[in-house]
């Protein structure tokens, strides 16, 4: 995994509709991240703007304002065909060119199809009937996404939900903002896209994969797999958010809910989020959960008083606080690790709870504190005619966090 490719040439597949533009590429970038879909940026040589004319004449001007202009791409080591990423598709969102005399270049950006389709939908006043998960599926389907997977929520299957003049993407995000308590295991929502497929699952329901071993440093050995790395440790984020509190009043019963009347319902902290995911590692390799009580207040959504949720307000009042707390945990201990381009990282659906393992031996012959298992949350491929680089963004929670352990030797 990530082995040096000295002397190897790179290549890409890069097709706009049926126009092969790979021979003209000078740089291609692709980043995928949980809850952010993916984005592609390509730079092309284009003497006299002949390529620009061809793209605009055949497709871009005719289609781009009304329907998708499809881009198909992959990354590869030219001399090693088995090491190429899977073909992915994206939809163009802009096209830029510049030139001076006969020297000219193009650049375009494309995004994952589900994001494109949901962003262009109508801001409607209609309503949907069903549970939150049912509604999300219906909205995706109505906007051209046929392949949708959503964790089934436990709320009222006869609920009525109005779009309130929001576009489809904003409407879905407004439901995900507070509804994590409605998932079977009350973990955070994770949204990933892959071609024309969208997966919206609670973290507990994601499948964890072992994405391999990276050698960073090993005593008395040759070069490792990594090109460079960054470590980002943040002790103050946890001080701000070691507990999230919320409060509100039920419009139906008049019952006031806060950390006095409902201690375990109105606050979110480590022990009542025990289904979140973490890798397995010892006390010498991560932060210890704070024993001090620090808290931040997160406003709750008002009670849905028409009975649409179908469960008591106190059982979902902590939705926003829960999502904020769980998202915050990923910022405590983070790394970016760069390796030689690797096809292993070509499926955005792997992101969230899949893991890599860093083999890292210090000068003293002992495992370094950054060694071991990490969660993979994003990958970023950059390729030029001379080199292909993959940056991995990874994190860990506190070593003693209440969590479901994932990765190799997790049990």
N, C-alpha and C positions, 0 to 999 in steps of 0.2 A: 504494500500500500504506500503510495506517495514516493516510490523509488526515484532516484535521480535519473534524468533522461538525457544525459550529455550526448550531444551529437544527433539527437532525434529531432525531426522536423514536425511541425504542428500543421493541422489542417482543420477546417470547419465545414459543416454543411450549413449553408445560409441561402435560403430561397424565399423570395417575395412572390407569393402566389406561384407562378411557374417560371419566374425569372431567377436563374442561378447567379447570385452576386458574390459567391464565395471567392472567385478568382480576384476580386477587387478589394477584399477586406484588408484593413491594416490593424484593426483592433475590434474584438468582440467581448462584451461583458455580460454576465448573467448573474443576478442575485436573487435568491429565494429565501424567505424568512417566514416564521410562523406569524400568523395574523396580518401579514403584509403581501401575500401573493408573491409574484415574481416580476422582475423587470429586466429587459434586454436592451442593451445599447450597442449599436454597430457603427463603425467608421469605415468608409469605403473610398478608394481612389476613383476619381471620375473625370479624366481629362476631357475638356471641352463640354462637360455636362451632358455627355451622350447617355449615360446611365440614368441620370435624372429625367431626361426626356422620355426614355423608354418606360420607366416606372410610372410617371405621371400620365403619359398618353394611354397606356394600357389599363391601368388600375387605379392609381391613387386619386386623381381628380374625379374619376367616374364613380368610385365606390366609397371612399373613406368617410364622407359625411353621412352615409346612410347604412353601410354594412361593413363588416370586418374586412381588412386587408391582412391576409394571413402570412405570417413568417414562420418558416420551419428551420430549425437549427440543431446542431450538435457540435461537440468539441471532440477532437481526437489527436492522438499521436500518430502521425502519418505512417510510420514504419511499424506500428503495432496496432492493427485494426481491432484486436480484442479489447483495447483500452480506449474506448470511445463512449461518450455518454449516450443515453437513449435520445432518439429524436423527440424534441419538444415543439409545441406550437405557441405562438403569441400573436397578438393583434396590434398593428401599428397605431400609434397615437400622434406622432409628429414626424416631420421630415425637414432636415436643415441642410443647406449647402453653402459653400463659400468657394471663391475662386479668384485667381489673379492670372490673367492671360490664359494659357492652356493648362495651367495647374489648377485643379479643382478637386473638391472632396465633398462627400455626403455624410450625413450622420442621421440615423433614425432611432427612435425609441419605440419599443413594443411592450405590452403588458400581458399578463395571463388572461385568457378568455373570460373566466367568470367575473373578474373585476371589471373588464370592459363591458360585458353585457349588463351587469347590475348597475353600473354607473350611468348608463345611457337610458335607463327605463323612465317611465312617466312618474312625475310627482302627483300621486292620485289621492282621491278622498275615499276610495273604496274600503271595504272591510273584508276580513277573512275569518272563517269559522274554523276552530280547531285548537289544539294545544299549541304552545309556542313552537315546538319542533315541527308540527304539521304546517303551521303558517310559513315558517322559513322555507320548507320544501316547496310549498305552493308558489311563493314569490319567485324562487329560483327557477322553477319549471316554467312559469308564465313569461319569464324573461330569457328563455332560450337555453337554459342549462338543463339538459336532460339527465345528467348523471350527478345525482345529489345524495349525499349520505349525512344524516343528522342524528345525533344522540336523541333518543326518545325521552321527552320530558314528562314529569309526573303531574302536570297541571290538568285543568279541565279540558277534555276533548271537545267540548261544545262551546268553548270560549269564543268571543267575538273581538277582533282586533282591527282597529282602524289605522290606515296609513298616515293620517294627519298631514297629507300633502308632502310627505317625504318621498324622495326617490327610493328605489328598491334597496340600494346598498345602505343608505342611511337608516331606512326602516329596519332592516335586519340588524344593523349595529345597535339600534335603540333597544331591540329585544334582548340581544346578547349582553348589553350593558348591566342588566340587573338580574338575569334569569339563571345564573349558575346554581342558586339553591334549588332550582327545579330539576336539576340533573340527578340521576340516581345516587351519585357519590359526592355531589356538591363540590366538584373541582372546577377549575376555570375552563372556559371555552377556548378551543384552539381551532383556527380556521386555516386550512391549507388548500391550495389549488394545484391541479395537474392537468394540463391541456384543457379539455372541455369538462373536466370533473372538479367538483368542489366537495370537500369533506369538512363538516362542522361538528366537532365532537368535544365532549368534555375530556380533559386531559387523562382521566383514569381509563377511558375507553380506547386510547391510542395503542397501537401495537409497537412495542419497543424492539428495535433491531440492533444487533452488534455490528457496527460499521467498520470495525477493524482496529488494528494496533498501529500506533505511530511511534517511531523511535526518535526521541528528541536528543537524548544524550545517553551514552553507555560507556562505562569506563573501559579504556584500552580497546576501543572498537573504532571502526571507520565512520564516515559521515552518516548522520541520521536521516530521517525522512523529511525533517522540517527545514524550511528556508529561513523563517524568522517567526517571532511570536511577540505578543503583548499580553501582559497580565493587568487586570483592572480589579482592584479590591476596594470595596466601599463599606466601611463600618457605620457611616452616619445614616445611610438609607434605612438600616434596620432600627436605628435609634428613633427615627421619625415614625416608623411604621411597625414597631414590634407588636402593637395591637391596633386594630381599626375599630372604632366605636361608631354607632349610629343611633338614631332615635326617631320616633314618629308616633302618630295617633291613628288608631283605627277609626275610620269614618262610620263604620257600621256599628261597632260596639262602644265606641268612645274610650276604649282601653289605651292607655299611654304606655309605649314600649321604650325602655331605655336600659342601661346597664344596672339599674336598681331594681326595676320591676321584672326584667327578663335578662338576667346576667349572661346566659349562654346564647341567647338569641340576638342580642344587640351588639355583640362584639365578635370580632374575628381575630384569631391568633393561631399560634402554631398547633396547639393541641386539638382544636376543633376543625382543623384542616388536614387531618391525618391521611387522607387519600391522595394528596399531591404526590408527585413523582420526584425521586432523588436517586443518585447513584450511591453505591456502597463504598465508603472510605473511612479511615480512622481519624481520631482527634488531631493527629499531627498534620492533617492535610486540608483542614477547613476551619471556618469559624465555629465557635460554640454558640448555641442559641442563648440570647440574652436572658438573664435571670431578673433583670430590672424591668419594671413596668413603665413603658412609655406608650403613649397613645395619640392617635390623630382621629379627628371626627370626619366621617364621610357622610354627607347628606343622603338620606334614603329617598327612593321614589315614593310618591304618594300611594296610598292604598288604591288598588283597582276595585272600586266599590260596586261594580255591576256583577260581581261574582265570576268574572272571566277566569281568574286564576284558579279558583276552586279550592284553595287551601288558606288557612288563616294567615293574616298579614304578618304575624310574628315569625312565620316559617319562611318568609322570603324578604323580610325587611332588610336583611344584611347583604342583599345581592351586590350592590355597588361596592360596599366595604370589602366584601369577600373577593371580588374581582381585583380591586386595587391592591389588596394585601398579597394575593397570589402572584399577580404580575410583578410586584415589587421584588419578590424573592430572587428573581433571575438577575438582578443587578448587584447582588452582594458580592459574588465571586465569579468573574468572567475572564475569558481568554479569547484571543484571536491567534490562531495557529495557521501559518501558511505552509503549503506543501506543493510538490510538483503535481501538475494537473492529474486528477484521478476520477475515473468514470463512476466510482462507487457513489459519488455525490451527484446524482442526476434525477432523483425522485423527491420532489418537494413534500410528498406525503410521509417521508421518513422523519421529518423535522418535528421536534417537540420532546419526545421521550427516548429516541434512539441514542446510542452512546458510541463514543470512541474511547480508546484506552491509550494513555501516554506512558511510554516506557522511558523513564528519566532517572538515571543514576548520577548522583553527585560525585564530586572529587573525592569525597570520603568513602566512596564505594557503597553508600546507602541510598535507598530511593529518595528522590527529592520530594518536597512537600506538594509539588504540582503534579506528581505522577499519579497514575490511576485512572479511574473512570470519570467521564464528563458527559453531560447532556448536550446534544447538538441542536442548536436553534436556528442556524442560518448557514448557507454556503454562498460563496461568491467566486465565480470562475472569471478569469481574465486571460484571453489568448491573443497573441500576435503571431505573425509568420515565423517568429524565432522562439517563442516560449509560451507555455501554458502553466498558469498558476492557479491554485485553489486555496482560498482563505476560508477557514472554518471558524464559526463563532460558537463558543461553548460556555457552559456555566455549571455551577454546583450550588446547592443549598447548604445550610449549616450541617455539619457532620452528624449532629444528634437530632435533626429536625424530624418531627413525626411525619412519616411519609411511606409510600409504597416504593420499595427498592426495585430499580430496573437495571438492566445491563448484565454483563457476565458475572457469575457468582453472586447474584443479587440476593439469593436466599441463604 
